[in-house]
Amino acid sequence: MRLLIISNRLPVTVEVKKDHINLKESVGGLATGISSYLASLKGSTNTRGYKWIGWPGIHISDKIKSGLELKCRELNIHPVHLDEKMMDDFYNGFCNKTLWPLFHYFPSYTHYEAEQWQQYKNVNKIFSEETLKISKENDHIWIHDYHLMLLPALLRKRLPKLKIGFFLHIPFPSYELFRLLPKEWRKEIVEGLLGADLIGFHTFDYARDFLHSVMHLTGFDHDSGLVYLPDRTVKVDSFPMGIEYEKFYKAVDSEEAINEKNEIQKTLENTKLLLSIDRLDYSKGIINRLKGYENFLTRYPEWLEKITMLLVVVPSRIGVEQYTEMKREIDEFVGYLNGKYGTLGWMPIIYQYRLIPLNALAGIYNVSDIALITPLRDGMNLIAKEYITCRKNKKGVLILSEMAGAARELGEAIIVNPNDSNEIGDAINYALNMKEGEQVMRNTIMQIRLKRYNVKKWAGDFLHTLDDIKKIQSKREFQYLDGNIIREMLKDYKSAGQRIIFLDYDGTLVDFSHHPQLAFPKEDLLKLLTDLSKLKNTDIVLISGRDRTTLSNWFKNVPFKIVAEHGLWWRNEKGHWEKIRKPDNRWKKNILTIISKYTDLLPGSFIEDKENSIAWHYRNSDPEQSRFRAQEVYDNLLMLTQKKKVELLKGNKVLEIKSSLVSKGNMALKFLNDFKYDFILALGDDETDEEMFKSLPESAYTIKVGLSFSFAKYNLIDINEVINLLKRITYE
């Protein structure tokens, strides 16, 4: 069993000098984290092969491509080659000018360029083709981050049985923000992600926001993080990413860390050190942090010349307008604060614009009395976890933004709103005055948690959950009506003396519409049903929950039997209607009163009042609101109808209430009792059809439309496959 890891970038940095290729290990959190997980499996019973697929970081000429791929094979990595224009539109364009700002709640920075969206689709397709070159049915696929959100569905389409996991390392926005994307884009992104079996996020909040978008854009419902698709169950869950705890903990004792620590202590003797370190990005809230520090210096002047902020800004993406402007603003604000508060012997801020190696960084973490980590929005923020890990004496205080994903795990930190400079100022003062015993208590709890749930545990949990969801899916496996079974069915049909075919209507012969009256049969369907009805020794029964007036109007010229309102009425081939029974409908008045109330409360819902039943439709309503309203209606009506001979049926965006004395199952049995048939075929798509499937003999061919659990023997995917089957019966 092999693991294919797919990310935008490979875990190595490729350098080419005079056609000589050099590969260096990347220092990013994802690359180092997963690499450590893979290393931890060596020699264990869980050893699995792996391959890492990604872009090498630069454009590789054809001349040296073969040399790079040879080196990559030695490292179990597979490069995906992209030309410079494509990569620019994809990465610098759609990924970082559309997805990054929008997902981090900066809609004013978001660009909407159709050409960049097209390149995003193209790159995802190229990643799909490269993956398919080396993937096998039993591989585990683990796709990472916002660059490749279309990839799961692309792979699923080609290899349906693949185990596919996807993890998003940035926030997923609320639906109100996500819907700012053009309709086509946002729908394709959600459908792309739903190609995975397991979709992981850092926090419950992000998972919840994704599920909201799924409901709004696809209509698929969910329960406890399980999304029920026609062909699969998809699990959506949170997995807070950890760090390499032991690596950082041991790094504190390295020579580089000790030298860095000694140098800082020598420079800042008798001064408290406040650390702020982040990548240059508008989502990190660096200016807000500086304003909070200014607030502290203004309101707590007793700390002047007794505290210094070490402001480390790590260089980030080049050529992004907002980043250039932000760098200028930071430079100016640092100069302003140092000019306003600085003295000949003390500057309130030491400002460094550089990348710091891990061991030296561990020394800085270890010597800093306070870490001020206040992003405006952050998927996780591993810096906060690294700081706590490096506090070997368990002293020191973490001030953390409530907008960082890490805040859900590090609740013992001082949690602040990054937009409130007063709160940040007060937090710094509180941290400086916190007793050592309280510091030790808080940090001990957080260290235990971080040590237990490290990056290896994070990766292991995700992959184990991926295995678990495949087991859940296997319990919902269906018997697809494939070509071999269809050939056997047609053979049985042709050899039979008398045949009967039961056909549901909505969801079986036609798609659902916004209003029931819009789902009328088109000419091609009417012709097919007419021809089907003319087959010798074959009875066709349209068995529907619709009212008889509508069915009479739609099929007045089609010579087949019709059952209306689940079996209350039936029409013979000559058009004569007969009422099967006269049920007691005194229950309808109270039910209508209750449903009318909820119809007023749920915009877009409406009532279809039939002779023997009431259908409450909410297909046109807000998906999230209707989900809760429908359950509320169901619960209320269940209590009201418990002692009455009334059934509640949950359909596709409809709740139907009908007499339990009338059912498709009873009606199907009536036809079978009246005449002996050698061949029986029944097709339907919802709960009312299950009654029919259960009532038919074992020899019957029963088919559920849609890939979900059913008492039917077989499944077809959709209406198109139903029509194709009926054409084969009619014309072959």
Phi and psi in degrees as a GROMACS rama.xvg file:
@    title "Ramachandran Plot"
@    xaxis  label "Phi"
@    yaxis  label "Psi"
@TYPE xy
-109.043  147.56  ARG-2
-106.815  121.853  LEU-3
-104.149  115.087  LEU-4
-98.1792  128.504  ILE-5
-125.409  122.637  ILE-6
-141.937  164.928  SER-7
-56.5084  -43.8375  ASN-8
-112.868  147.133  ARG-9
-69.5612  162.307  LEU-10
-78.8409  14.1636  PRO-11
-131.571  153.369  VAL-12
-100.659  127.609  THR-13
-97.2452  126.795  VAL-14
-120.098  134.66  GLU-15
-123.734  120.148  VAL-16
-129.586  114.462  LYS-17
51.5329  49.6532  LYS-18
66.3026  9.84485  ASP-19
-97.3282  130.096  HIS-20
-100.895  130.688  ILE-21
-127.766  132.327  ASN-22
-112.799  125.416  LEU-23
-117.624  142.729  LYS-24
-65.4254  133.337  GLU-25
-74.0154  156.144  SER-26
-107.318  3.72013  VAL-27
-65.996  155.011  GLY-28
-61.081  -41.1471  GLY-29
-65.3974  -48.8209  LEU-30
-62.2924  -48.814  ALA-31
-69.5448  -36.0921  THR-32
-64.8899  -51.2693  GLY-33
-70.1369  -34.3302  ILE-34
-61.1679  -39.1101  SER-35
-68.3151  -34.816  SER-36
-63.7427  -45.9395  TYR-37
-62.6128  -39.5364  LEU-38
-64.9335  -34.109  ALA-39
-68.5154  -19.0336  SER-40
-82.8869  -16.8218  LEU-41
-62.9763  128.708  LYS-42
85.2106  -7.13603  GLY-43
-94.0292  170.794  SER-44
-71.7775  -13.041  THR-45
-93.1105  13.5062  ASN-46
-56.5422  129.904  THR-47
-138.2  146.873  ARG-48
-70.8826  159.746  GLY-49
-150.682  161.403  TYR-50
-145.92  136.319  LYS-51
-109.193  124.458  TRP-52
-109.737  130.897  ILE-53
-177.477  173.108  GLY-54
-78.0597  137.484  TRP-55
-74.8811  -6.69644  PRO-56
100.804  -18.9974  GLY-57
-142.434  163.683  ILE-58
-77.1535  127.359  HIS-59
-105.216  124.726  ILE-60
-71.0339  155.304  SER-61
-59.1707  -28.235  ASP-62
-61.855  -37.4526  LYS-63
-112.181  5.45202  ILE-64
-59.4111  -44.3058  LYS-65
-64.6078  -36.1882  SER-66
-65.8181  -40.5251  GLY-67
-64.4368  -44.8755  LEU-68
-65.9013  -30.8328  GLU-69
-65.5306  -45.5047  LEU-70
-64.4487  -37.2485  LYS-71
-65.2937  -39.3311  CYS-72
-60.9714  -35.5877  ARG-73
-65.6079  -26.9673  GLU-74
-102.767  9.727  LEU-75
59.9422  38.2436  ASN-76
-124.067  153.244  ILE-77
-129.54  112.703  HIS-78
-78.0033  142.04  PRO-79
-108.589  116.824  VAL-80
-92.6885  131.236  HIS-81
-132.69  141.902  LEU-82
-76.3004  164.575  ASP-83
-64.3338  -40.5255  GLU-84
-65.2019  -44.9364  LYS-85
-61.4818  -45.0915  MET-86
-65.7415  -35.8367  MET-87
-65.8137  -47.0313  ASP-88
-66.6206  -36.1957  ASP-89
-73.8132  -57.5115  PHE-90
-82.1237  -60.4067  TYR-91
-69.6972  -25.5773  ASN-92
-86.5389  -92.482  GLY-93
-63.4304  -43.2213  PHE-94
-63.3407  -48.4109  CYS-95
-102.744  -7.62274  ASN-96
-111.971  -10.1143  LYS-97
-118.239  -63.7636  THR-98
-68.4477  -47.5025  LEU-99
-59.2601  -54.2467  TRP-100
-64.8818  -40.7221  PRO-101
-66.2332  -43.9629  LEU-102
-69.9447  -19.6936  PHE-103
-100.485  15.6671  HIS-104
69.3613  38.6801  TYR-105
-121.454  66.9722  PHE-106
-62.2693  -27.2327  PRO-107
-69.8951  -19.3587  SER-108
-91.7858  -3.46424  TYR-109
-83.0084  132.12  THR-110
-102.638  147.251  HIS-111
-126.776  86.9663  TYR-112
-112.12  117.502  GLU-113
-59.9083  -37.7399  ALA-114
-64.7746  -38.8502  GLU-115
-68.8073  -37.0496  GLN-116
-62.0506  -41.2437  TRP-117
-63.7363  -39.0888  GLN-118
-68.0997  -34.432  GLN-119
-59.3956  -45.2387  TYR-120
-63.7169  -41.9364  LYS-121
-62.1362  -44.8096  ASN-122
-65.7508  -41.5438  VAL-123
-61.1782  -37.1734  ASN-124
-67.0813  -39.8467  LYS-125
-63.8742  -42.9278  ILE-126
-59.7626  -38.7013  PHE-127
-62.1306  -47.1799  SER-128
-63.8239  -40.6334  GLU-129
-66.137  -37.841  GLU-130
-67.142  -42.561  THR-131
-65.1677  -24.0645  LEU-132
-63.4382  -31.513  LYS-133
-119.051  -4.89185  ILE-134
-86.7738  156.777  SER-135
-131.12  162.394  LYS-136
-57.7341  -33.3403  GLU-137
-93.3906  8.83834  ASN-138
-72.1856  151.798  ASP-139
-98.0555  124.699  HIS-140
-104.996  126.677  ILE-141
-124.359  106.998  TRP-142
-99.3019  139.745  ILE-143
-121.599  129.15  HIS-144
78.0708  175.723  ASP-145
-68.6452  -13.9155  TYR-146
-69.4864  -23.6355  HIS-147
-128.447  43.6029  LEU-148
-76.7752  -14.236  MET-149
-90.871  -14.0044  LEU-150
-63.8224  -41.3214  LEU-151
-54.7673  -45.6522  PRO-152
-68.7294  -35.5616  ALA-153
-62.3469  -41.8474  LEU-154
-70.489  -39.925  LEU-155
-60.9694  -38.1294  ARG-156
-62.1031  -35.3914  LYS-157
-89.0199  -38.23  ARG-158
-129.191  84.5619  LEU-159
-60.1725  -24.9471  PRO-160
-90.803  -0.610711  LYS-161
-59.1255  146.577  LEU-162
-89.1782  113.491  LYS-163
-122.643  124.14  ILE-164
-116.298  146.401  GLY-165
-131.433  137.649  PHE-166
-128.008  128.878  PHE-167
-99.21  122.235  LEU-168
-94.3927  2.12441  HIS-169
-119.994  171.357  ILE-170
-63.8882  152.386  PRO-171
-102.303  128.22  PHE-172
-75.8099  164.917  PRO-173
-63.3817  159.232  SER-174
-61.056  -34.3203  TYR-175
-61.1694  -31.8272  GLU-176
-83.994  -43.7069  LEU-177
-59.5072  -33.4619  PHE-178
-72.1917  -5.78293  ARG-179
-67.5241  -23.2838  LEU-180
-66.9972  146.382  LEU-181
-53.2395  149.272  PRO-182
-53.0795  -46.267  LYS-183
-61.3604  -42.2786  GLU-184
-64.7712  -52.0486  TRP-185
-65.8445  -35.5293  ARG-186
-68.2321  -42.1531  LYS-187
-65.6586  -34.9652  GLU-188
-65.3932  -47.0802  ILE-189
-64.1865  -44.6527  VAL-190
-66.0764  -33.0192  GLU-191
-63.1343  -45.6002  GLY-192
-65.3121  -36.6  LEU-193
-69.5309  -4.70611  LEU-194
-69.6112  -17.4765  GLY-195
-80.1425  157.005  ALA-196
-84.528  -31.5508  ASP-197
-135.002  128.595  LEU-198
-118.723  118.269  ILE-199
-109.032  145.293  GLY-200
-132.543  163.532  PHE-201
-72.0246  -33.7898  HIS-202
-133.06  162.48  THR-203
-62.1205  -36.5798  PHE-204
-58.6463  -44.9211  ASP-205
-66.7115  -40.3838  TYR-206
-62.4827  -42.9439  ALA-207
-61.6265  -43.9908  ARG-208
-64.3269  -37.3921  ASP-209
-63.8364  -43.7204  PHE-210
-62.6377  -34.7411  LEU-211
-61.4267  -44.1962  HIS-212
-66.2694  -36.6052  SER-213
-59.4252  -45.7017  VAL-214
-63.1372  -44.6408  MET-215
-69.3643  -37.0297  HIS-216
-95.2872  -24.3488  LEU-217
-119.752  -22.6629  THR-218
81.8927  -3.97485  GLY-219
-70.61  133.742  PHE-220
-85.7692  166.893  ASP-221
-143.77  157.165  HIS-222
-145.201  116.74  ASP-223
53.4206  41.1113  SER-224
83.7102  1.4371  GLY-225
-99.7991  122.802  LEU-226
-101.789  124.98  VAL-227
-96.6766  101.382  TYR-228
-89.4524  164.561  LEU-229
-58.7401  -33.1611  PRO-230
-108.472  -14.8575  ASP-231
-153.591  164.574  ARG-232
-103.751  128.18  THR-233
-109.762  133.74  VAL-234
-100.75  134.173  LYS-235
-118.262  123.973  VAL-236
-150.658  167.669  ASP-237
-106.508  138.046  SER-238
-138.244  93.5036  PHE-239
-66.0054  117.638  PRO-240
-68.387  133.982  MET-241
-97.8749  -172.409  GLY-242
-120.099  172.803  ILE-243
-78.1982  84.8375  GLU-244
-56.1343  -51.439  TYR-245
-63.5581  -35.883  GLU-246
-62.2089  -47.0363  LYS-247
-71.4352  -38.4491  PHE-248
-62.3223  -41.3537  TYR-249
-76.2069  -28.3967  LYS-250
-62.5797  -24.8448  ALA-251
-59.7669  -30.9294  VAL-252
-92.7706  5.66541  ASP-253
-72.7633  159.352  SER-254
-61.5433  -41.5787  GLU-255
-62.5705  -41.1367  GLU-256
-65.6039  -43.5217  ALA-257
-64.8515  -41.8593  ILE-258
-62.8889  -42.934  ASN-259
-63.0882  -43.7523  GLU-260
-63.303  -45.5392  LYS-261
-63.433  -39.9057  ASN-262
-63.2097  -42.477  GLU-263
-67.5201  -43.4012  ILE-264
-63.9948  -35.1465  GLN-265
-68.0168  -39.8588  LYS-266
-74.5246  -37.7565  THR-267
-113.688  48.3744  LEU-268
-61.0369  131.587  GLU-269
63.5  24.9639  ASN-270
-126.247  134.923  THR-271
-72.3627  141.051  LYS-272
-108.917  122.392  LEU-273
-106.941  115.632  LEU-274
-97.5346  132.427  LEU-275
-130.579  116.503  SER-276
-136.61  130.015  ILE-277
-163.032  158.466  ASP-278
-71.0794  148.289  ARG-279
-67.9726  105.87  LEU-280
-162.304  140.578  ASP-281
-65.3951  -20.7099  TYR-282
-74.3249  -14.9519  SER-283
-82.9207  -13.1371  LYS-284
67.5785  35.4649  GLY-285
-66.2978  -41.2554  ILE-286
-64.1624  -43.0529  ILE-287
-58.0485  -38.1341  ASN-288
-64.6708  -42.5413  ARG-289
-66.4915  -36.8136  LEU-290
-66.8367  -36.349  LYS-291
-65.6327  -37.362  GLY-292
-67.3302  -40.6451  TYR-293
-60.9006  -42.1176  GLU-294
-58.3648  -42.7149  ASN-295
-62.2472  -47.6956  PHE-296
-63.2644  -32.9543  LEU-297
-74.6544  -42.3968  THR-298
-89.2815  -17.4017  ARG-299
-128.608  67.0184  TYR-300
-64.3391  -15.5211  PRO-301
-64.3504  -15.2273  GLU-302
-96.1462  -0.594893  TRP-303
-58.9184  136.555  LEU-304
67.8671  6.95102  GLU-305
-115.659  -1.1517  LYS-306
-143.891  145.029  ILE-307
-134.595  134.462  THR-308
-91.6562  125.917  MET-309
-94.922  105.602  LEU-310
-99.3888  108.192  LEU-311
-108.668  119.817  VAL-312
-113.985  119.756  VAL-313
-88.6224  126.713  VAL-314
-53.9512  143.316  PRO-315
-127.522  -153.52  SER-316
-57.0296  136.794  ARG-317
-93.0544  142.824  ILE-318
89.6147  5.75831  GLY-319
-92.6297  120.996  VAL-320
-56.6322  -44.7305  GLU-321
-63.6013  -32.8508  GLN-322
-70.8208  -40.3591  TYR-323
-62.8626  -44.7907  THR-324
-65.3591  -38.5506  GLU-325
-66.443  -40.8205  MET-326
-60.2276  -43.0928  LYS-327
-62.7142  -41.481  ARG-328
-66.0549  -39.7706  GLU-329
-64.6574  -46.628  ILE-330
-55.3451  -46.0948  ASP-331
-68.0109  -38.6512  GLU-332
-70.2263  -38.8691  PHE-333
-61.1838  -44.5003  VAL-334
-61.109  -40.3562  GLY-335
-62.8776  -46.7804  TYR-336
-67.36  -42.6097  LEU-337
-65.0578  -35.4604  ASN-338
-70.7695  -36.2503  GLY-339
-74.8842  -41.4217  LYS-340
-110.777  -16.879  TYR-341
-69.2607  155.142  GLY-342
-126.64  -179.606  THR-343
-61.3804  -32.5744  LEU-344
-105.8  3.16937  GLY-345
-153.693  134.23  TRP-346
-118.915  132.33  MET-347
-67.3246  -21.9318  PRO-348
-132.583  130.961  ILE-349
-104.162  119.547  ILE-350
-111.199  125.098  TYR-351
-129.098  130.436  GLN-352
-112.923  88.3531  TYR-353
-165.734  164.508  ARG-354
-94.3918  130.072  LEU-355
-106.842  126.793  ILE-356
-59.8189  156.952  PRO-357
-57.039  -49.3429  LEU-358
-63.3245  -42.7215  ASN-359
-64.8532  -37.0993  ALA-360
-63.7738  -39.4188  LEU-361
-60.4738  -37.9525  ALA-362
-64.8484  -39.8295  GLY-363
-65.5401  -44.3608  ILE-364
-56.2696  -43.7336  TYR-365
-68.1397  -29.6293  ASN-366
-95.0644  -12.3116  VAL-367
-80.5447  128.085  SER-368
-72.3289  -33.1249  ASP-369
-137.981  141.181  ILE-370
-114.175  124.144  ALA-371
-106.347  101.942  LEU-372
-120.018  97.9914  ILE-373
-131.03  64.4876  THR-374
-66.1066  151.931  PRO-375
-74.8713  -28.6539  LEU-376
-164.727  128.859  ARG-377
-148.539  135.658  ASP-378
-58.1222  -49.5487  GLY-379
-135.704  -66.6778  MET-380
83.134  91.9189  ASN-381
-79.4674  -16.6028  LEU-382
-59.1771  -41.2261  ILE-383
-60.1852  -40.1664  ALA-384
-70.8731  -37.7543  LYS-385
-63.7892  -41.7331  GLU-386
-60.6575  -48.802  TYR-387
-61.7981  -40.9647  ILE-388
-61.412  -38.1235  THR-389
-81.4436  -1.23126  CYS-390
-85.3882  76.3118  ARG-391
-64.6982  -29.4877  LYS-392
-86.9112  2.9797  ASN-393
65.5351  13.6386  LYS-394
-98.2712  169.226  LYS-395
106.48  158.123  GLY-396
-130.7  133.268  VAL-397
-101.534  124.209  LEU-398
-106.091  120.779  ILE-399
-130.67  139.197  LEU-400
-69.0753  138.445  SER-401
-69.347  -12.1923  GLU-402
-87.7195  -1.8498  MET-403
-89.8585  139.77  ALA-404
-58.2569  -31.3738  GLY-405
-64.4177  -20.0204  ALA-406
-62.8401  -24.9237  ALA-407
-69.0677  -27.7906  ARG-408
-96.6203  -31.9787  GLU-409
-103.312  55.4605  LEU-410
-67.8327  -15.5068  GLY-411
-81.1257  -8.58747  GLU-412
-72.1944  169.968  ALA-413
-83.3174  113.003  ILE-414
-94.7287  128.184  ILE-415
-131.024  160.625  VAL-416
-87.261  121.028  ASN-417
-69.1048  -11.7108  PRO-418
-91.8783  -3.77858  ASN-419
-107.792  99.8408  ASP-420
-65.7672  -30.9633  SER-421
-64.683  -42.2117  ASN-422
-66.2561  -39.6566  GLU-423
-65.3149  -44.5572  ILE-424
-59.5219  -44.5003  GLY-425
-65.6704  -36.0246  ASP-426
-65.4058  -40.2422  ALA-427
-62.6061  -44.4737  ILE-428
-63.0263  -42.941  ASN-429
-62.5819  -41.3481  TYR-430
-63.2043  -41.1828  ALA-431
-65.595  -29.3758  LEU-432
-99.4256  3.36906  ASN-433
-70.348  133.175  MET-434
-64.8337  148.243  LYS-435
-60.7932  -34.0158  GLU-436
-62.9142  -39.8089  GLY-437
-69.2915  -38.2976  GLU-438
-60.1767  -47.6684  GLN-439
-62.3332  -42.3967  VAL-440
-62.0916  -48.5271  MET-441
-62.1795  -49.0221  ARG-442
-69.2104  -32.6539  ASN-443
-61.2459  -45.7474  THR-444
-61.3097  -44.7426  ILE-445
-69.0994  -37.7383  MET-446
-64.8964  -40.8697  GLN-447
-60.0641  -42.8101  ILE-448
-65.6207  -44.4644  ARG-449
-69.4323  -34.262  LEU-450
-68.2539  -39.6326  LYS-451
-72.4827  -45.0825  ARG-452
-104.885  72.4501  TYR-453
-88.9953  -174.177  ASN-454
-66.2594  -30.3917  VAL-455
-67.8024  -41.3578  LYS-456
-65.0197  -39.3713  LYS-457
-59.6093  -50.5577  TRP-458
-65.1676  -42.5806  ALA-459
-62.6241  -43.3054  GLY-460
-61.8189  -41.8725  ASP-461
-62.2422  -48.1437  PHE-462
-69.8305  -33.0944  LEU-463
-67.1991  -38.6384  HIS-464
-66.1226  -34.4939  THR-465
-61.7758  -41.1296  LEU-466
-63.8101  -40.6376  ASP-467
-64.3547  -41.3291  ASP-468
-68.6362  -30.1314  ILE-469
-66.7008  -32.164  LYS-470
-68.1781  -40.1907  LYS-471
-62.4428  -41.9442  ILE-472
-62.3374  -38.0356  GLN-473
-64.6327  -28.0257  SER-474
-71.6134  -20.4376  LYS-475
-101.384  16.1715  ARG-476
-62.377  147.965  GLU-477
-123.945  164.903  PHE-478
-100.478  101.689  GLN-479
-71.7171  137.65  TYR-480
-78.2175  85.1583  LEU-481
-86.2468  -177.256  ASP-482
-59.1255  -38.8547  GLY-483
-65.1965  -43.0832  ASN-484
-68.0293  -38.0782  ILE-485
-63.0058  -42.3336  ILE-486
-61.9173  -40.119  ARG-487
-65.7563  -39.8332  GLU-488
-62.9142  -46.3685  MET-489
-63.2299  -35.4949  LEU-490
-63.5047  -44.9734  LYS-491
-64.1958  -39.1756  ASP-492
-61.9361  -47.0472  TYR-493
-68.9628  -29.7627  LYS-494
-85.6651  -9.33692  SER-495
-78.8551  149.312  ALA-496
-81.014  -46.2359  GLY-497
-129.575  137.337  GLN-498
-130.637  153.367  ARG-499
-139.205  137.808  ILE-500
-125.989  119.095  ILE-501
-96.3182  127.596  PHE-502
-125.041  121.215  LEU-503
-72.5205  166.366  ASP-504
-106.949  -75.8455  TYR-505
-64.5827  127.796  ASP-506
84.3652  -8.93022  GLY-507
-115.333  -48.465  THR-508
-103.002  -25.6178  LEU-509
-137.052  154.608  VAL-510
-74.1374  159.433  ASP-511
-72.0667  147.092  PHE-512
-119.986  169.284  SER-513
-61.2391  -31.627  HIS-514
-132.472  139.743  HIS-515
-53.7944  -34.8171  PRO-516
-71.4388  -13.7643  GLN-517
-84.9435  -6.8918  LEU-518
-93.9032  39.6218  ALA-519
-73.1425  154.909  PHE-520
-74.6877  136.597  PRO-521
-82.1159  169.052  LYS-522
-59.566  -40.0219  GLU-523
-66.3679  -34.0354  ASP-524
-70.3683  -43.1092  LEU-525
-60.262  -40.7235  LEU-526
-64.6558  -43.7926  LYS-527
-61.2011  -45.0971  LEU-528
-67.5039  -35.5153  LEU-529
-64.0284  -46.3193  THR-530
-64.3231  -39.5885  ASP-531
-61.6063  -39.6052  LEU-532
-68.6161  -20.8499  SER-533
-87.5174  -3.67916  LYS-534
-64.5786  139.737  LEU-535
-67.7411  144.298  LYS-536
55.9022  31.1424  ASN-537
-130.972  120.181  THR-538
-96.6449  126.627  ASP-539
-106.073  128.102  ILE-540
-123.097  112.825  VAL-541
-83.835  114.114  LEU-542
-118.583  108.291  ILE-543
-133.671  163.463  SER-544
-91.0323  -3.64091  GLY-545
-71.7637  161.238  ARG-546
-73.6893  157.563  ASP-547
-71.1968  -29.6477  ARG-548
-63.7875  -46.4146  THR-549
-62.7355  -46.0383  THR-550
-65.644  -36.2011  LEU-551
-63.078  -43.0713  SER-552
-66.6864  -40.1364  ASN-553
-74.4824  -35.3139  TRP-554
-121.718  34.3396  PHE-555
-66.3547  -24.8029  LYS-556
-106.13  7.73734  ASN-557
-101.388  118.328  VAL-558
-83.1492  63.1068  PRO-559
-131.088  170.731  PHE-560
-77.7365  146.94  LYS-561
-131.849  134.489  ILE-562
-112.035  125.912  VAL-563
-112.057  154.691  ALA-564
49.427  47.4684  GLU-565
65.2559  6.91581  HIS-566
129.513  6.0825  GLY-567
-71.8031  -40.0861  LEU-568
-125.123  153.207  TRP-569
-145.099  148.413  TRP-570
-117.76  135.099  ARG-571
-84.1013  -178.421  ASN-572
-64.5009  -21.3274  GLU-573
-91.0388  0.559348  LYS-574
93.9089  6.31736  GLY-575
-86.6937  128.484  HIS-576
-96.5717  142.183  TRP-577
-133.976  134.902  GLU-578
-88.2784  125.085  LYS-579
-74.0307  -43.0779  ILE-580
-152.902  164.402  ARG-581
-114.213  91.4276  LYS-582
-74.3947  160.839  PRO-583
-81.8726  112.269  ASP-584
-104.433  22.419  ASN-585
-65.5918  -17.768  ARG-586
-70.0424  -19.6684  TRP-587
-66.75  -34.5828  LYS-588
-59.9349  -49.9331  LYS-589
-66.2067  -39.5858  ASN-590
-63.2644  -43.9047  ILE-591
-61.3449  -37.5432  LEU-592
-61.7689  -44.4204  THR-593
-67.8339  -46.7256  ILE-594
-67.4166  -33.582  ILE-595
-60.6272  -38.5664  SER-596
-61.765  -45.2564  LYS-597
-72.9123  -27.5474  TYR-598
-64.0184  -37.5796  THR-599
-67.0226  -33.4307  ASP-600
-81.9701  -18.5491  LEU-601
-119.469  94.9473  LEU-602
-56.3425  137.292  PRO-603
96.2161  -17.0235  GLY-604
-83.8071  157.195  SER-605
-155.313  163.021  PHE-606
-106.803  135.763  ILE-607
-113.16  105.889  GLU-608
-94.8931  109.923  ASP-609
-108.148  171.681  LYS-610
-61.4298  -41.5479  GLU-611
-112.025  0.878369  ASN-612
-156.391  167.905  SER-613
-129.271  129.424  ILE-614
-114.374  126.925  ALA-615
-107.666  109.161  TRP-616
-95.1816  135.26  HIS-617
-135.686  27.7657  TYR-618
-62.9112  -32.0577  ARG-619
-91.0992  4.1273  ASN-620
-92.268  166.171  SER-621
-58.1499  124.216  ASP-622
-58.3727  -42.6781  PRO-623
-69.1198  -44.5342  GLU-624
-66.057  -41.9417  GLN-625
-67.0337  -30.4444  SER-626
-59.5832  -45.4559  ARG-627
-76.3557  -38.5113  PHE-628
-64.6696  -42.1661  ARG-629
-62.3544  -41  ALA-630
-66.6174  -37.1643  GLN-631
-65.0693  -43.6799  GLU-632
-61.9121  -46.212  VAL-633
-58.7811  -46.7715  TYR-634
-62.2875  -43.2514  ASP-635
-65.4646  -43.5781  ASN-636
-71.6529  -30.2575  LEU-637
-61.3829  -42.4038  LEU-638
-65.6991  -38.5374  MET-639
-72.2996  -31.2084  LEU-640
-102.349  4.37521  THR-641
-58.2195  -38.7317  GLN-642
-99.8507  7.15709  LYS-643
-107.626  158.99  LYS-644
-84.8465  63.7506  LYS-645
-130.904  140.7  VAL-646
-111.305  143.904  GLU-647
-108.736  125.248  LEU-648
-122.667  126.823  LEU-649
-92.4109  116.241  LYS-650
-107.207  -160.882  GLY-651
-80.7692  97.125  ASN-652
61.3384  31.8615  LYS-653
-148.473  142.451  VAL-654
-115.14  121.776  LEU-655
-115.6  136.522  GLU-656
-117.898  124.485  ILE-657
-147.022  165.524  LYS-658
-66.0911  134.609  SER-659
-74.7149  -10.5699  SER-660
-77.4119  -14.7646  LEU-661
-115.725  128.458  VAL-662
-155.301  158.8  SER-663
-64.0875  -33.4667  LYS-664
-62.8248  -46.0382  GLY-665
-63.2968  -38.8115  ASN-666
-68.9113  -39.4397  MET-667
-61.5078  -41.4959  ALA-668
-64.072  -34.3806  LEU-669
-59.1728  -45.1086  LYS-670
-63.957  -40.5671  PHE-671
-70.4149  -30.509  LEU-672
-75.1349  -29.5816  ASN-673
-78.1695  -22.1429  ASP-674
-153.511  148.933  PHE-675
-93.8125  123.564  LYS-676
-115.04  140.377  TYR-677
-90.4661  -19.9783  ASP-678
-136.217  127.743  PHE-679
-128.831  128.931  ILE-680
-130.596  134.143  LEU-681
-136.671  133.666  ALA-682
-128.876  134.796  LEU-683
-162.833  171.78  GLY-684
-130.091  -10.887  ASP-685
-130.087  -168.655  ASP-686
-64.0423  -35.0011  GLU-687
-65.7319  -28.3054  THR-688
-75.9437  -21.7359  ASP-689
-61.9858  -34.2392  GLU-690
-61.3271  -39.1131  GLU-691
-67.4692  -44.9958  MET-692
-59.153  -42.6638  PHE-693
-67.1938  -30.3721  LYS-694
-81.6148  -19.0015  SER-695
-80.749  152.864  LEU-696
-66.9547  162.765  PRO-697
-59.7865  -29.1266  GLU-698
-75.0357  -11.7735  SER-699
-71.7312  148.593  ALA-700
-90.2975  106.354  TYR-701
-109.762  132.563  THR-702
-131.713  123.886  ILE-703
-93.6872  130.092  LYS-704
-88.3408  116.301  VAL-705
111.794  146.07  GLY-706
-95.6758  70.7871  LEU-707
-135.631  170.06  SER-708
-59.9058  141.556  PHE-709
-160.697  158.912  SER-710
-80.9621  -5.05027  PHE-711
-70.8199  153.276  ALA-712
-73.2944  -35.7156  LYS-713
-129.862  164.858  TYR-714
-129.743  142.899  ASN-715
-115.846  151.259  LEU-716
-71.0041  -46.6988  ILE-717
-154.498  -176.099  ASP-718
-61.9781  -37.7123  ILE-719
-57.096  -40.0162  ASN-720
-69.9056  -32.2905  GLU-721
-63.1677  -47.8213  VAL-722
-61.0548  -42.0752  ILE-723
-62.354  -39.2108  ASN-724
-64.4314  -45.6892  LEU-725
-63.7523  -34.8723  LEU-726
-64.8937  -39.3543  LYS-727
-66.3909  -40.0582  ARG-728
-64.2374  -39.0434  ILE-729
-77.3338  -40.5852  THR-730
-111.276  -11.0893  TYR-731
